[in-house]
Amino acid sequence: MRVLCLGAALMALPMAVAASEPKVFETRLDNGLKILVQEDHRAPVVVSQVWYKVGASSEYAGVTGVSHMLEHMMFKGTARHPAGEFSRIVAANGGRENAFTSQDYTTYFQMLERSKLPVSLELEADRMRNVRFIEAEYAKEHQVVLEERRLRTDDQPHAKLQEHFDAVAYTNSPYRNPVIGWPDDITNLSLDHVKKWYQLWYAPNNATLVVVGDVRPDDVVREARKQFGGLKPSVLPPPRVEQEVEQLGIRRLTVRLPAKLPHLLMGFKVPSLKTVQDEKEAYALEVAAGILDGGNSARFSKNLVRGQQIAASTGVGYELYARLQTLFMIEGTPSQAQTVDGLEAALMNQVKRLREEPVTEEELQRVKAQVLANHVYQLDSAFFQAMQLGTAETVGLGWKKIGEYEARINEVTAADILAAAKKYLIEDRLTVARLDPLPLPEGAAAPEAPAIGGGHVR
Amino acid sequence: MFASPRVKTMRFLILGIFLLAGVSSAEAVPEIQNWSTPSGGRVLFVPTEGLPMLDLRMVFDAGSARDGREFGIGALTAGMLDSGAGALDADTIAERLDAIGAILSSGATRDSAHVALRTLTDPPKLKEALEVFETVISQPRFETKDFEREKNRVLLGIQQKGEDPGEISEMAFMKALYGEHPYAHPVEGVKETVEKLKASDLARFHKEAYTRGNAILVMVGQVTRPEAEAIAVQVYARLPEGAPKPALEDPAPLSGSETVTTAFPSEQTHVYSGVLGLKANDPDYFALVVGNHILGGSGLVSRIMEEVREKKGLAYSAFSYFLPMRVQGPYQIGLQSKNASAREATEIAVRTLREFVDKGPTDKELDAAKKNIIGGYVLRLDSNAKLIGEVAAIGFLGRPLDWLNRYTAKVEAVTRDDIQRAFKARIDPDRLKTIMVGGIKPAANGGQ
């Protein structure tokens, strides 16, 4: 997943493991649409997601952000359902909907009472092939996306830091570009770019339908065939698979902008489960993330936040299910009495410890206990289960990998972690970024004469 | 927290606050069991099947509204509970919980403080988790060393809010709405008050507020009724008897409208505008909440979103909502727009509100809103995590226990006239408190 959570890795666990676990039904329509169905009868609801194998990492220089812009235009109407109607139909059926774009995928979803699944499938099938690209709609949505960028990135010191970090850490990997796109690229994107992107990638043979909920696979497949079966497949371009070139030494950058607190980001180039030669290494990195930051007893909280009180906060992230080579990320904010130098040294020291000493049996057992428990907790969310299946399928691992997770984590040994740390968590693979706060002017509050509040109407 | 924004970008923001609920089919609505322990501790319980896990939440009337002049004491007290309790130091608490995969969290809002536990129901694990939980709520140590560390972390968090125009705007909005009322100050306090706090202050606050009489225990999960009863006795065992806190005073009614701009070096201006809104058991609850669903509470299909975003492209996120609280919570419109268009976007949103107050919704809008609320109600109750949130709100806000069962009927009964009457009576567009933080230019004196 391209979703980094704190405590990391351990937030992103799977479901289908043992024989008693929920089973996944898989099929493929003649036009290439993959369908995955998982029954979950705990509540009379259904989650339906359509995953396209296209995202920011499919994009080229100059058109970054086109996948995300297309995601927005997918709500702007077809011949059958004009602009705005899609959302109104979902709402009138009691549904919730949204969509998201990441480096590796673009996903559309609805959550509905179980009997309403056909509503979702009809609408998704329609917009898979029949979106109308209208200039007037695009002109407005283009502005909305620019506002989204200002909100999520431009006015967020940590987001800016991350954006600059990725652009330095990666040399040739498409992961170096932000999902939302660089400002000038977004500004220069035309409707024609967006339309061509749609024609290139949106086809049944580049999509996966994932349905989880109080449904029967037979019914889902019958309805899906009725709605999607008539859509024509496309000749797809090959996915971009270029791997990042070898890094030849530590990289450093500083981001200076108005902010209140300093912040530190560190990332080591590591393989994902998809790119690794020996899968054991990827699972070892996943457990290493848990050793450092999986819970309040993990090393960072215990030693750096509480013990030495060097960090006010810490985080670790490893995207096991990334499509391309990824980063093992460590971040932190220094505590009040500390400097960024002190924090960096302390974090590096913790990484060094991983390289030099085997983790204790107790620590290993703790991570495994958390994996076991999280596995049950995550079954509480049908949406999360669908996310897991869709991610693994879309990045090319296949959904069955999700079912292996718990067993593979349980096999990880202290020696595996030591070996993975020695190989990957080393300075030559490291990029370090610092947020160096510039003073923020203290703006004085200025009362205005009544205007916006409507006083002039009185 | 590691939330990397490059990662995902969504069609629209999902607000953390969903105020609507309704019921679509009787089978989906759980029965809430309700009892008191022999010592008088109140309990709400919903048994669920299918997953061997239990969610447990203890809610105390000990949020920031109970801070007095010591702004931030409620939040810091809740936040420090797991930093040492009884015979357990912070490391031991963390190790014992992590070793069984149990998750403990605590925190405060304006109305309440809570301690939550999620654990497997495998008997040895459940026993271990409950022991730690019980110790944490009833025997926190508040040792100076831990206290100074956590206080410093809170102070850094307060400082960091100063780099976020949205946070600055929201703080100013609450202050403008509530003046000297205890809802006015930020939950985590302000630098000047938090700096003065001492560990002994927290111990005193805990002793007064973390009592049986001032608490409610909520459980959702796969345990039997007798097991749930035993758990309740255990977790209430060492809390002192205590009494419920006296009712909060009502906030003072607002006088005229007011607009305040604060310069901030950001690309967008963050706007909050609103008035005092709903309290928990408000007679106008359903009329106002269903009405606002149409006006600004239903994402892309709401009127404010339609006017500000869909027709004009002026904002990514634009909304309005009522936050029901023990006494009148805020009604607020929120949006962010580039500095050059923030004033126009705000005017459009306020004009949309004014039209809605004047004319109410159309029949078609009301029908669509009811279909969405009622048809989607099962989605509010489809997991243990969502259920415990709903049930805890019912318990803490003193809603009737059949709240979930009667919700859709109440929604269905709302008429256009109800909405129009309630909005006219309660929402005066001439009394809006409006806060704008960003690079916007202040309006020339005298308005437009």
Interface residues (C-beta under 8 A of the other chain):
Chain A: R2 V3 L4 C5 L6 A8 H41 R42 A43 P44 V45 H68 E71 H72 F75 G84 S87 R88 A91 A92 N93 G94 G95 R96 N98 A99 F100 T101 S102 Q103 M111 L112 E113 K116 A139 K140 E141 H142 Q143 V144 V145 L146 E147 E148 R150 L151 R152 T153 D154 D155 Q156 P157 H158 A159 Q162 E163 D166 P178 V179 I180 P258 A259 K260 L261 G294 G295 N296 S297 A298 S301 K302 V305 R306 Q309 A312 S313 G315 V316 G317 M329 E331 T333 S335 Q336 A337 E362 Q365 R366 A369 Q370 V371 L372 A373 N374 V376 Y377 L379 D380 S381 A382 P437 L440 P441 G443 A444 A445 A446 P447 E448 A449 P450 A451 I452 G453 G454 G455 H456 V457 R458
Chain B: M1 F2 A3 S4 P5 R6 V7 K8 T9 M10 R11 F12 I14 S24 S25 E27 A28 T48 E49 G50 L51 P52 M53 D82 A90 D91 I93 A94 E95 L97 D98 A99 I100 G101 A102 I103 R118 T119 L120 D146 R149 N152 R153 L155 L156 Q159 Q160 G162 E163 D164 P165 A172 G256 S257 E258 T259 V260 T261 T262 A263 F264 P265 S266 E267 Q268 S273 S298 G299 L300 V301 E306 R309 E310 K311 K312 G313 L314 A315 Y316 S317 Q336 S337 K338 R343 T346 E347 V350 R354 A368 K371 N372 I373 I374 G375 G376 Y377 V378 L379 L381 D382 S383 N384 A385 P429 D430 R431 L432 K433 T434 V437 P442 A443 N445 G446 G447 Q448
